[in-house]
Amino acid sequence: MRRSRLTLLLFCSAFLSFAQTNSKLLDSVIQAHPVLKQVIDQKQKYQPQIIYTQINRDANNKPSFINHTYLLNERNYFYCASLVKLPCSIFALEKINGLNINNLVRSTSMLTDSAAICQKSTWRDTTSATGYPSVEHHIKKMLLVSDNNSYSRVYEFLNPKYINARLSRLGYPTARIVHRFDVECIGAPNQFINPVRFIGTSGQLIYQQPADTIKVPFTPAFEKVVVGRDLYNRRKKLISSKKDFTKSNYLSLKMIHEILQGLVFNAYQSGDKKYNLTESDWEFLMRHLGMYPRESTYPKYSVKPYHDSFKKYFMYGSMVESITEDSVRIFNIVGRAYGYIVDCAYIVNYRTKTEFMLSAVSYNNARNSFGSGNYEFMTVGLPFFKELSLALYTLETNRKKKYLPDLSSVNFFNSQH
């Protein structure tokens, strides 16, 4: 099939035809809230997309789902940023389980070696209990504070060939996770993948993965993705520019929503859709998706800058230092870069037996140009996410259900409710 040609110059009308019918329920919520309506009324500027999933349980607590979408369009590109850390975390645990090597587990020390100029050797990690890095410790840092270095090391262990083959088996052949977050490895150096060693407590070699080279480039999801415009000052000097995302990572909102949904409800999946995780792996991932940074011992994080809402865009918006409502938890992954902000979450209240899923993205780059680093996350993106999630949380709290969910399997935080 011929790939789509996609050139995005925001503030134009090229992509105002949306792929799915907008939910009447979401439309009624949006119309009732001025903060939401303001963003939706300027959809050419903010490029919002929303997925809201209602969850209903049967007498055996088995879930079924009703999806409500608004302005959802997989052809409307957005940069997925740190969203890639969720599938890579899942796939890293799957890969370890699939190797089935004695003493190779997620906590086994993983030493990343260097075999090319841009690559980083990572042999120690003073933030871990052992002093060594591991897949487990890297995942903790990715899910707790969105650590980019940890993502790059896990990406190298996985190898993009493995990552994208797994995404394809999940049903996402156009998804692309094809680069690290290391500035030094942009462009041609990105094709070289580090060698990796796993060692035991006495230093013995347990597993060794050789260096690799990506000889055949991955076909981009879109033929061309150029966002924004060039801006010049009065002396006609370029001060900020449009950006080419053609070779960047790509996950649509629908993809990441389904990847998280598949994890939360992995017990009900089958075939390639079911992640190859142990019960301990599943609990580890879910716990760290829902934790606040201050609740971690290894690594240990200070409340400043890692406040409780550091990665909880829904419900709280911005910079809530301490969240005291222990009956509410948000299991989520976020992304924020180049003006794009996105959150994908499973939200629960143990006391009221409330659960739902919500994903949303918006573009907060009023200049529609890249280079200044000044984006309207605090004034537009986060208020939009907070208002949207609180409105749907209120709706869910009052929604009548035949069977209330048993949420004990996701109550990792000693909530007494």
C-alpha positions in Angstrom: 0.0 0.0 0.0 1.4 3.4 -0.9 2.3 5.5 2.1 0.4 8.6 2.9 2.0 12.0 2.1 1.6 14.1 5.2 2.9 17.6 5.4 1.6 19.5 8.4 1.7 23.3 8.4 -0.5 24.0 11.4 -3.0 26.9 11.3 -4.0 25.6 7.9 -7.1 23.5 7.1 -5.4 20.4 5.6 -6.6 18.1 8.3 -9.9 19.3 9.5 -11.6 16.1 8.2 -11.6 13.8 11.1 -11.6 10.0 10.8 -14.2 9.2 13.5 -17.6 10.6 14.5 -17.3 12.8 17.6 -19.0 11.4 20.7 -22.2 13.2 21.6 -21.4 12.5 25.3 -18.0 14.2 25.1 -19.5 17.0 23.1 -22.0 17.7 25.8 -19.2 17.7 28.4 -17.1 20.1 26.3 -19.9 22.5 25.7 -20.6 22.7 29.4 -17.0 23.7 30.3 -15.6 27.0 28.9 -12.0 25.9 29.4 -12.6 22.9 27.2 -14.8 24.7 24.7 -12.1 27.4 24.2 -9.6 24.7 23.1 -12.0 22.8 20.9 -13.3 25.9 19.3 -9.7 26.6 18.2 -9.0 23.0 17.0 -6.9 24.2 14.1 -4.5 25.8 16.5 -4.5 23.3 19.4 -5.0 20.0 17.4 -6.8 18.2 20.4 -7.7 14.6 20.3 -9.6 12.7 23.1 -10.3 9.1 23.9 -12.5 8.3 26.9 -13.3 4.7 27.8 -16.1 3.6 30.1 -15.5 0.3 31.9 -18.4 -2.0 32.9 -17.9 -5.2 34.9 -20.0 -8.3 34.9 -20.8 -10.5 38.0 -17.3 -12.1 37.7 -15.6 -8.7 37.5 -14.8 -9.2 33.8 -14.5 -5.8 32.1 -16.2 -4.6 28.9 -15.5 -1.3 27.3 -17.3 1.6 25.6 -15.1 4.1 23.8 -15.9 7.7 23.3 -13.7 9.7 21.0 -13.4 13.4 19.9 -11.4 14.7 17.0 -9.5 11.4 16.9 -7.5 11.0 13.7 -4.4 8.8 13.3 -3.4 10.9 10.3 -3.2 14.0 12.4 0.5 13.6 13.5 1.7 14.5 17.0 5.2 13.8 18.5 4.7 11.1 21.0 7.8 12.0 23.1 8.0 9.9 26.3 5.0 7.8 25.5 7.4 5.3 24.0 8.7 4.5 27.5 5.6 2.4 28.3 5.8 -0.1 25.4 9.6 -0.3 25.9 9.1 -1.1 29.6 6.7 -3.8 28.8 8.8 -5.2 25.9 12.0 -5.3 28.0 10.3 -7.5 30.6 8.8 -9.7 27.8 12.3 -10.1 26.2 13.9 -11.2 29.5 11.1 -13.7 30.0 11.5 -14.9 26.4 15.2 -15.5 26.7 14.5 -17.9 29.6 18.1 -17.9 30.9 19.0 -19.0 34.4 19.5 -16.1 36.7 18.5 -13.5 34.1 15.7 -11.5 35.7 14.6 -7.9 35.6 16.8 -7.1 38.6 20.0 -8.6 37.2 22.7 -6.1 36.7 22.8 -4.8 33.1 26.0 -3.2 31.9 25.8 -1.2 28.6 29.0 -1.0 26.7 30.2 1.3 24.0 31.1 0.3 20.4 30.7 3.6 18.5 31.6 7.3 19.0 28.1 8.5 20.2 27.5 5.6 22.6 27.5 5.7 26.3 29.0 3.0 28.6 26.8 2.6 31.7 28.4 0.3 34.3 27.3 1.9 37.6 24.2 3.5 39.0 24.5 5.0 42.5 20.7 5.5 42.7 20.0 1.7 42.8 20.2 -0.5 45.9 23.1 -2.6 44.3 25.0 0.3 42.8 24.5 -1.2 39.3 22.0 -0.5 36.6 19.3 -3.1 35.7 16.3 -3.3 33.4 14.1 -3.0 36.6 15.9 0.1 37.8 15.8 1.8 34.4 12.0 1.1 34.2 11.5 2.6 37.6 13.2 5.8 36.5 11.2 5.9 33.2 7.8 5.4 34.8 8.4 7.6 37.9 10.1 10.7 36.5 10.3 9.9 32.7 14.1 9.5 32.7 15.5 9.8 29.2 18.8 8.2 29.8 17.1 5.1 31.2 14.9 4.9 28.1 17.9 5.0 25.8 19.6 2.1 27.7 16.4 0.0 27.5 16.0 0.9 23.9 19.5 -0.4 23.2 18.9 -3.7 25.1 15.7 -4.2 23.1 17.0 -3.2 19.7 14.6 -1.3 17.4 14.1 -4.3 15.2 12.7 -6.2 18.2 10.6 -3.2 19.3 8.9 -2.6 16.0 8.3 -6.3 15.3 6.5 -6.5 18.6 4.5 -3.4 17.9 3.5 -5.0 14.5 2.4 -8.2 16.2 0.3 -6.1 18.6 -1.6 -4.8 15.5 0.4 -1.5 15.0 2.4 -2.0 11.8 2.7 1.8 11.3 4.0 2.5 14.8 7.6 3.5 15.0 10.1 3.5 17.9 13.3 4.1 16.0 15.6 6.4 18.0 17.1 7.0 21.4 16.8 10.3 23.4 20.6 10.9 23.3 21.5 14.0 21.4 24.9 12.6 20.5 23.2 9.7 18.5 21.0 11.8 16.2 21.2 10.9 12.5 23.6 8.3 11.1 25.0 7.3 14.6 21.6 6.2 15.6 21.9 3.1 13.4 24.6 1.6 15.7 23.3 -0.4 18.8 25.4 -0.9 21.9 26.5 -4.3 23.2 25.0 -5.2 26.5 26.1 -7.6 29.3 24.2 -9.0 32.2 26.3 -10.1 35.2 25.6 -11.9 38.4 26.3 -10.9 42.0 29.8 -12.3 41.9 30.5 -10.7 38.5 30.0 -13.8 36.4 28.6 -13.3 32.9 25.0 -14.4 32.6 24.0 -13.2 29.1 25.8 -11.1 26.5 24.1 -9.3 23.6 26.5 -8.2 20.8 26.5 -4.8 19.1 24.3 -4.5 16.1 23.8 -2.2 13.1 20.5 -1.2 11.6 21.4 -1.7 7.9 18.0 -1.3 6.4 16.3 2.0 7.6 12.8 1.7 8.9 10.1 3.0 6.5 8.5 6.1 8.1 4.9 5.9 9.0 4.3 8.9 6.8 6.2 10.0 3.7 6.7 13.5 5.0 5.8 15.2 8.3 6.8 18.8 8.5 5.3 20.9 11.3 5.3 24.6 11.7 6.9 27.6 10.0 10.2 29.5 9.7 10.3 32.8 11.6 12.7 35.6 10.9 13.6 38.8 12.7 13.6 42.3 11.2 17.1 41.7 9.9 15.8 38.6 8.1 17.8 36.3 10.4 16.2 32.9 11.1 15.2 32.8 14.8 13.1 29.7 14.8 12.0 27.2 12.2 9.6 24.5 11.1 10.5 20.9 12.2 10.8 17.7 10.2 9.4 14.7 12.2 9.4 12.2 9.3 12.1 10.0 11.0 10.9 10.6 14.5 9.2 8.0 16.8 5.4 7.7 16.1 2.6 6.4 18.2 -1.0 7.5 17.7 -3.3 8.3 20.6 -5.3 5.2 19.8 -2.2 3.0 19.9 -0.9 4.2 23.3 -4.4 4.1 24.8 -4.8 0.5 23.7 -1.2 -0.4 24.8 -2.0 0.8 28.4 -5.5 -0.7 28.3 -3.9 -4.0 27.3 -1.5 -3.8 30.3 -4.1 -2.9 32.8 -6.4 -5.7 31.7 -3.7 -8.1 30.6 -5.3 -11.0 32.4 -8.2 -10.8 29.9 -6.0 -10.7 26.7 -5.0 -13.6 24.5 -2.6 -14.4 21.7 -0.1 -11.7 20.7 -2.3 -9.1 22.5 -1.4 -10.7 25.9 1.9 -9.5 27.2 4.4 -12.2 28.3 4.6 -11.0 31.8 4.7 -12.8 35.2 2.3 -11.7 37.9 5.2 -10.0 39.6 6.2 -8.2 36.4 2.6 -6.9 36.0 2.4 -5.7 39.6 5.8 -4.0 39.2 4.7 -2.1 36.1 1.3 -1.1 37.5 2.7 0.0 40.8 5.3 2.3 39.3 2.8 3.7 36.8 0.6 4.8 39.8 3.3 5.8 42.3 4.4 9.3 43.1 8.2 9.9 43.0 8.4 10.5 46.8 7.1 7.0 47.4 10.2 5.4 45.8 13.2 4.4 47.9 15.5 3.3 45.1 15.8 5.6 43.3 15.1 8.3 45.9 13.5 11.6 44.7 13.2 14.9 46.3 9.7 16.6 46.4 11.4 19.5 44.5 11.4 19.2 41.6 9.6 15.9 41.6 6.3 17.0 43.2 3.4 14.5 43.4 1.8 15.7 40.2 5.1 15.7 38.2 3.6 13.1 35.8 -0.1 13.4 36.8 -1.4 15.9 34.3 -5.0 14.6 34.5 -6.9 15.6 37.7 -4.2 17.9 39.1 -2.9 19.9 36.2 0.4 21.5 37.4 2.7 21.4 40.3 0.7 19.9 43.2 3.4 19.3 45.7 1.5 16.8 47.9 -1.6 14.8 46.9 -3.3 13.7 50.1 -6.4 11.9 48.5 -5.2 8.3 49.0 -8.3 6.8 47.5 -7.6 8.2 44.0 -4.8 6.8 41.9 -3.8 7.5 38.3 -1.8 4.8 36.4 -0.5 6.7 33.4 2.2 7.6 30.9 2.8 11.2 29.7 4.7 13.0 26.9 5.7 16.6 26.6 7.9 18.0 23.9 8.0 20.6 21.1 4.6 22.0 22.2 2.9 18.6 22.2 1.5 17.5 25.5 -0.2 14.1 26.0 -1.5 12.0 28.9 -2.8 8.4 28.8 -4.3 7.1 32.0 -6.3 4.6 33.9 -8.0 6.5 36.8 -9.5 4.8 39.8 -11.1 5.7 43.1 -11.0 2.8 45.5 -13.6 4.3 47.8 -16.3 5.2 45.3 -15.5 2.1 43.0 -14.8 4.5 40.1 -12.7 3.5 37.1 -12.2 4.8 33.6 -9.6 5.4 31.0 -8.7 8.7 29.4 -6.2 9.8 26.8 -5.8 13.3 25.3 -3.3 15.4 23.4 -3.0 19.0 22.4 -0.5 21.2 20.7 0.6 24.3 22.7 2.9 26.2 20.4 1.4 29.6 19.7 4.3 30.6 17.4 3.9 27.4 15.5 7.7 27.4 15.2 10.6 25.6 17.0 13.7 26.9 18.6 12.6 29.2 21.4 11.4 26.4 23.7 8.5 28.5 24.9 5.3 26.6 24.9 1.9 27.2 26.5 1.8 24.0 28.6 1.0 25.8 31.9 -1.6 28.2 30.5 -3.4 26.0 27.9 -2.4 22.3 27.9 -2.5 21.4 31.6 -5.6 23.4 32.4 -7.4 21.7 29.5 -6.3 18.2 30.8 -7.3 19.0 34.4 -10.8 20.3 33.4 -11.4 17.5 31.0 -10.4 14.8 33.5 -12.3 16.3 36.4 -15.5 16.6 34.3 -15.3 13.0 33.3 -14.4 11.9 36.8 -17.5 13.6 38.1 -19.6 11.9 35.4 -18.1 8.5 36.2 -18.6 8.9 39.9 -22.3 9.4 39.3 -22.7 6.9 36.5 -24.9 4.0 37.5 -23.4 0.5 37.1 -25.0 -2.9 37.4 -21.9 -4.3 39.1 -19.3 -2.2 41.0 -15.7 -3.1 40.1 -13.5 -5.0 42.5 -10.3 -2.9 42.4 -8.3 -4.8 44.9 -5.9 -6.1 42.3 -4.7 -2.6 41.5 -4.7 -1.3 45.1 -0.9 -1.3 45.7 -0.9 1.7 48.0 -2.6 0.4 51.2 -5.7 2.5 50.6 -8.2 1.4 53.3 -11.2 2.3 51.1 
